[in-house]
Amino acid sequence: MLPVVPPVSVSRPLLFGLVAVGAVVAVASPQPTSSFAAGFAAGAGSAFIVSFMKTSRHERLGDSDDRSGDGS
């Protein structure tokens, strides 16, 4: 069964892209669309921050217990 939430390696860049697109649209568009895009960017940014808070520093850096480098 496929996971519902994409892995962190996919979701973080996707969230970052959504924040960037929302911010650009908020600046470049007229009022009704601008307000929606600003809220969208804020929501995606919140999810982006929460994703960093939910993972430990070791997980973000890719550290593991195996330090030999040969993968075994």
Secondary structure, DSSP 8 states (H G I E B T S, - for coil): ---SS--HHHHHHHHHHHHHHHHHHHHHS-HHHHHHHHHHHHHHHHHHHHHHHHS-HHHHHT--S--SSS--
